[in-house]
Amino acid sequence: MTIRMIRAALALCALSAATATFAQPDYPTRPIRFLVGVVPGGAADTLARTVGQRYSVAFNQQVIVDNRVGANQTIATDITAKAAPDGYTIVIVAAGHAISPALYKLPYDVLKDFSAIGFIAAVPNVLVVHPGLNVRTAKDFIALARSKPGAFAYGSSGIGSASHLSTELFQMMTKLNLVHVPYKGQSIAMVDLISGQLQLGFPSVPASIQHIRSGKMIALGVASKERSSALPDVPALDQTVPGYEVSGWYGVLAPAKTPAAVVTKLNNELNRMLQDPATREILSREGADPLPRTPGEFTRTIADDVVKWAKVVKTAGLKVE
């Protein structure tokens, strides 16, 4: 075969491949599986169903929300990591996704085994106290806690949870001595806070907003750099403790090596829905602020948070039995 014939054959193959690619129907052509690591009714489940419903409308394809609960949400995430990288399996993850590597031996690599699609929303934690403490600012609480080391207990949704590590970081930066009481969920911890068995907590805004509005607990500061739209009158803790920031968030991941065109399409539609007033209203009711960003920005946030929380876990000497 001559060189000219080889070149002609290669050109024909390239043309055939391009034609076949062009002829393929646009993604998606079948239902998308949207994995959720918590039970129905939780914040992550509500957000996933909101996003999934809008994906369904935009793509004219069914999005099936699949709740795979257990192992601190790692079951749903692991299924996604091992799924085909074709855009038909995605998962919602929270900020705890970046905490887990410091505490658990995971069946996947949080940085290498996923393609970031994008953020859904910022969901900060908030420092709350029992009304009986008679403090109304973070500054006053810090002064009170310093005067009584070890006298105040806080509840969390478990060792290594966002509510736990938010408080640990706050405690380190303010040099307080607080007593940690881990629970199996935020809602149980808040029951004891409302009753006065606990004096403070660092729950998420969605989990605590109704109790704050009713006056059953007092909000002293949000953990995010900016104020929460759901609690516009509550200052950021950074104003009292300079440099304190905990970025609570929810986002969507796909398996690593998902085609760039699929990632872009999912991200574009996600950001488009986050600008929609109806979607923003749903998120606001959940105490969440829409967070339209690029896949690259989401990837960098996860990487930064992995480093940040590894330091907090090490300094606090935390271990999960």
C-alpha positions, 0 to 999 in steps of 0.5 A, spaced: 500 500 500 502 506 498 503 512 502 498 516 498 493 510 499 494 510 507 493 517 507 486 516 504 484 511 508 486 514 514 482 520 512 476 516 510 476 513 517 477 520 520 471 522 516 467 516 518 468 517 525 466 524 525 460 523 521 458 517 526 459 522 532 455 528 529 449 523 528 449 521 535 443 523 539 444 529 544 445 527 551 441 525 554 437 520 551 435 515 557 433 517 564 439 519 569 440 516 576 441 522 581 443 518 587 442 521 594 446 519 601 440 521 606 433 519 607 427 522 603 425 529 606 432 531 608 436 537 606 440 534 600 434 530 598 429 536 597 435 539 593 436 533 589 429 533 587 428 540 586 434 540 581 432 533 578 425 535 576 428 541 573 433 537 569 427 532 567 424 538 564 430 541 561 432 535 558 425 532 556 428 525 560 426 522 567 431 523 572 430 518 578 432 520 585 435 514 588 436 514 596 442 510 598 443 511 605 448 509 610 456 509 611 455 517 612 453 518 605 459 514 602 455 508 599 451 513 594 458 516 593 461 510 592 456 507 587 457 514 583 465 513 583 464 506 580 459 508 575 460 508 567 462 515 566 457 517 561 453 522 565 447 517 567 449 517 574 450 523 578 450 524 586 449 530 590 454 531 596 455 536 601 461 539 604 462 533 609 465 530 602 471 534 603 471 532 611 471 524 610 478 523 607 481 525 614 476 521 618 475 514 614 478 509 610 474 511 603 473 506 597 474 512 593 479 518 592 474 524 593 479 528 588 481 523 583 474 519 582 469 524 580 468 530 575 465 536 578 458 538 575 457 544 580 455 547 586 447 547 588 447 552 594 451 555 600 448 552 606 452 555 612 452 553 619 450 558 624 452 558 632 446 558 636 445 558 643 439 557 648 435 563 650 437 562 658 444 564 657 442 571 656 447 573 650 445 576 644 452 576 640 458 572 639 462 577 643 458 576 649 458 568 648 465 568 647 466 572 654 461 568 658 464 561 655 472 564 657 469 565 664 467 558 665 471 553 662 468 546 660 461 549 663 458 549 656 456 543 652 454 543 645 451 537 640 453 535 633 450 530 628 456 526 630 464 526 630 467 529 624 460 532 622 460 539 619 456 541 625 462 538 630 468 541 626 465 548 625 465 548 633 472 545 633 474 550 629 471 556 632 473 553 639 480 553 637 480 560 634 477 563 640 481 558 645 474 556 648 473 549 652 467 546 650 464 540 651 462 536 645 456 531 645 455 527 639 448 525 637 446 521 631 443 527 627 442 534 628 434 534 629 436 530 636 441 535 638 436 540 637 431 537 641 436 537 647 438 544 646 431 547 646 430 543 652 436 546 655 440 540 656 445 543 651 447 550 651 449 551 644 450 548 637 452 549 630 447 546 626 446 548 619 441 554 617 436 549 614 435 545 620 435 550 625 431 556 622 424 555 624 427 554 631 431 561 630 425 564 628 420 562 633 425 564 639 427 557 641 434 558 640 438 565 639 443 565 632 449 569 634 453 568 627 453 564 621 459 561 619 460 563 612 463 569 610 457 573 607 450 573 611 445 568 609 439 570 605 435 566 610 438 570 616 439 577 614 440 580 621 445 575 623 452 577 622 458 573 619 462 570 625 468 573 621 466 580 624 468 577 631 473 572 630 477 574 624 478 569 619 473 564 621 469 561 615 466 554 614 463 554 607 457 549 607 455 547 600 451 542 596 453 540 589 453 535 584 458 530 582 459 525 576 464 519 575 471 521 573 472 522 566 465 524 564 465 527 557 467 534 558 461 536 553 456 532 558 459 536 564 458 542 561 451 541 559 449 539 566 453 545 569 450 550 564 443 547 565 444 547 573 446 554 573 440 556 569 435 553 574 439 557 579 437 563 576 430 562 576 426 565 581 422 559 582 428 555 584 431 560 588 424 561 592 425 553 593 432 554 596 430 560 600 425 556 604 430 551 605 435 556 608 440 555 602 443 561 597 443 559 590 451 558 588 452 558 580 459 556 579 463 553 574 466 545 575 473 548 576 471 552 581 467 547 585 473 542 584 478 547 587 473 548 593 473 541 594 481 540 594 481 546 599 476 544 604 480 537 604 486 540 606 483 545 611 479 539 615 485 535 615 488 540 619 482 541 624 482 533 625 489 533 626 489 538 631 483 536 635 486 529 635 479 526 632 478 519 631 472 515 629 471 509 632 
